[in-house]
């Protein structure tokens, strides 16, 4: 008798479990038509949202720039590097400032900078304003990258102008500048030495510069995507 009760209890529990599972898993055919229509409308609006178009536009630019920079010998740069490079001033910038402007932790920024240094794009020098501090500066190879990136950017923008027209491209530029300026406090930072922050943990400058454009270390390659011009 006891075994029969246990069997019936187990069978009843299984029935309940199956019922709950069937109730918890929605079936596509049971979704109301108005909800499906609303979902389609939401997806359509997502596809044409300004934010998504800006992201796709960035990726288009990134892809074009990556290929052309690679053709000029800059094959080892990725997304992590492009988050850093715009915040290095010509006269040099401290690590802490670079990390803050790039929206990265100091440790993450330091790793990317090490890779850039190994590739020969940057070097570390003593800050003439404070002998205790270290500045990150572009090396000779880094200066060449800046020139190449500028040329690539000009070429791509020229193609954009041919595609949409000079006036449309100028209007787009003005609109983006207005938006960025309006919300500038969220991301403001010019990367100049005037906004330097003390960085006592930066390493001293190397005695020799790594070979220009040498292959990067595998550790930094994990974060590597594609590069955009400066």
Helices and strands as residue ranges (DSSP letters): H 2-24, G 28-30, H 33-47, H 50-71, H 79-85, H 95-102, H 106-119, E 122-127, E 130-138, H 140-164, H 166-182, H 184-187, G 193-195, H 218-221
